[in-house]
Amino acid sequence: MSRYDVVIVGAGVTGCAIARELARGQRNIAVLEKNADICEGTSKANSGIVHAGYDAKEGTLKAKLNVRGNEMMEELSKKLDFPFRRNGSLVLCFNEEDLPKLEVLKDRGEKNGVKDIQILSPEKVWEMEPNITHDLAGALFAPTGGIVCPFVMTEAFAENAAVNGVEFYFEKKVTSIEKSHEGFKVICGDEIFEAKAVINAAGVYADEIHNMVSDKKIKIVPRRGQYNLLDKKCGDFVDKTIFQLPSKLGKGILVTPTVHGNLLVGPTAEDLDDKSDTETTAEGMSKVFKEAALSTPDINKKMVITSFSGLRAHLDDASGKSDFNIGELSEAPGFFDVAGIESPGLSAAPAIGKFVADMVNRSFPVPNKTGFVETRVGIPNMANAGDDEREALIRRNPQFANVICRCEFVTEGEIVEAINRPVGAKTLDGIKRRTRAGMGRCQSGFCQPKVLEILERELGTDRGNICKAGKDSKILEGYTKEDSL
Amino acid sequence: MKNVDILIIGGGPAGLAAGLSAKRNGIGNVLILERDKCLGGILNQCIHNGFGLHTFKEELTGPEYADRYVTMVRDEKVPFMLSTMVCDIAVDDDGDKIVTAMNKDEGMLKIKAKAVILAMGCRERPRGALSIPGTRPAGIFSAGTAQYYVNMEGRMPGKKIVILGSGDIGLIMARRLKLEGAEVLCVAEIRPQSGGLKRNIVQCLEDFDIPLYLNTTVTKVHGKDRVSGVTLSKVDENMNPIEGTERFVECDTLLLSCGLIPENELTTAAGAQIDPKTGGPVVDGMLQCSIPGLFACGNVLHVHELVDHVSAEAEKAGAFAADYVKGR
């Protein structure tokens, strides 16, 4: 049995942000993740948007933590070295009759504390974004909206947490939780983790974890969102994140540049029963384009390089509040829910980390540790480096001269670093999220064998054992002529 | 900064033939830059035969064909650098090309060239570009990636295989995987006819009783961690799936052989005009791009059916580039 002061269930962006904040105190912390890597659930398949904060109803946690998270993002992205750009966002209104709804949104934004939002005329919008539809009545402009790399952001929180002493356990699926005189026994099959406090950051599975300790059951509905990602050739099709005013046609599809220069369109919103159903569908993929065309009619469908879908952790709440559900359970003191973290969860993650840490500190005060490491330096990025910086990196380590992924210009040096850093990559997808190798227009066709070779060497395992993600996703299936004709 | 007359980017079949031709046409100061640790490019993994009937009047395997050219390049002392990646091509005020490259020994290097021949080849179209719905498990490979695993590493990408697309690489891999012990269930082709060579249909599919389903595509990938099957559907004349024709095929691997895309990152970065039809640069009768002194040949220009045609075109590009340099 391992003993910790705090056990966090879930190594998504929320769990990792909380881990980092809690690591400021003198306590032992473990993060338990059922998948083989961090960032394997909702955190890896979302819009990568840092919302300005005008969407959520005033007074809700969503509103408060979104705006606060947005404010924290810039400094944090520098401290922890993850890609973030404040590109601004527009909410398009297609009909004159809907214009008052823009006003409502603006009002709400102002009440939530969103700075500098304004309503723009169509002419102003076209000046800003020439590819936007001419069937436009006006738009809400929020200059504080941004885009972020959700993978590297999660990685940054996790790495920094690990540097500050947090221990990460993978492929540890929590099967039950029992109250004990110390606090809780978190049971993962035949392994037991005892903790004074448990934090439930289990994403779409947060209801199952909650229901293990509480009779006041909650229910999370996985709400699927399908996306199409387009080639970098159309990365400058729009500069701002383009939302649509929710209308009778639906909640609206966004069109946004990603922080890496691709174009992303999506998501759909489909309530499902299966919490692992991240399939894409023909209907979903065409719906995304059909509705995106309302905002930007000339969007080029032929430039799709991949499609994916993610599941939002939507709290099925009878009260209809539909807010984040964050707090210590009165029926199980020491157990903290961080549930229902759907949009704007990514934007709010830094603030959620702080908010939850404050809450835990009130119930379980500990002195701050000395020598907390505030900052992290990310994996060098050869693609964005200038010639001098490239030269210096190659001199430091000649592996930086060996390009493995041509599409995204990722070198052996970067991949080796991704493997050998704290909370390092062990899978093909882990490499992809940390370095972008395989993220480009050929989608790993060229670099996959080379990445396997590097993983084999660095991890000291046969390449036949290396997986795409989980342990049942091996890339290779034995040797040639094993069972020939 | 290194100075050369003609710089060739890529040491595959196009680059080798272009370099040789430039040298034979009187330009001694040429240089071939190859990203990989050996010359020959994709030919090295194409261990089947059928190469060289036009060029050498005999049937060779890919590595043999490459070796003929590599031997000539060595014999005729055409300079080349291996494990060297070109990062950028710029044009200076005199019209010279400034090529930035990098390798382990020299770090970043700048090479000034009077002419540059683009010979970077092509890459395969991925699943995403085909918009196949379903899950995203392990076990989906482009045919060329599978070919690399099998022929270069002796590893199997899977044991029960469905191939989408009847391009030549797909057909060749159907036979190869069967010979190596896999079960190849079928090749599905969305079009009414195969895109591959007739001889490959006969020798790779018919001779091995592998069915080819025309007007058929994959409409769904199944399996959470590893591919567990695919749904095949018939398509109408507009290539749209016909409802009611779906059938599930259990398999652990899906190979994609759905076309090749010229690799033109450098061409675009240099500012050369791209032909949206071919995906390669726009060239004139001298194989010269919209930038004077920038030539292109082989699959970077457009995708060729036979390597023999690549060599022939590259030979011309080498000669045209030599003329250009002499004329300056």
Interface residues (C-beta under 8 A of the other chain):
Chain A: N228 L229 S276 T278 E279 T280 T281 A282 G284 M285 V304 I305 T306 S307 F308 D387 R390 E391 I394 R395 P398 Q399 A401 N402 V403 R406 C407 F409 R441 C442 Q443 S444 G445 F446 Q448 P449 R463 G464 C467 K468 A469 G470 K471 D472 S473 K474 I475 L476 E477 G478 Y479 T480 K481 E482 D483 S484 L485
Chain B: R35 S83 M85 C87 T100 M102 N103 K104 D105 G107 M108 R123 E124 P126 R127 G128 A129 S131 P133 G134 T135 R136 P137 A138 F141 S142 G144 T145 Y148 Y149 V150 M152 E153 G154 R155 M156 P157 G158 K159 K178 L179 E180 G181 T219 K220 K224 D225 R226 P241 D252 T253 I261 E263 E265
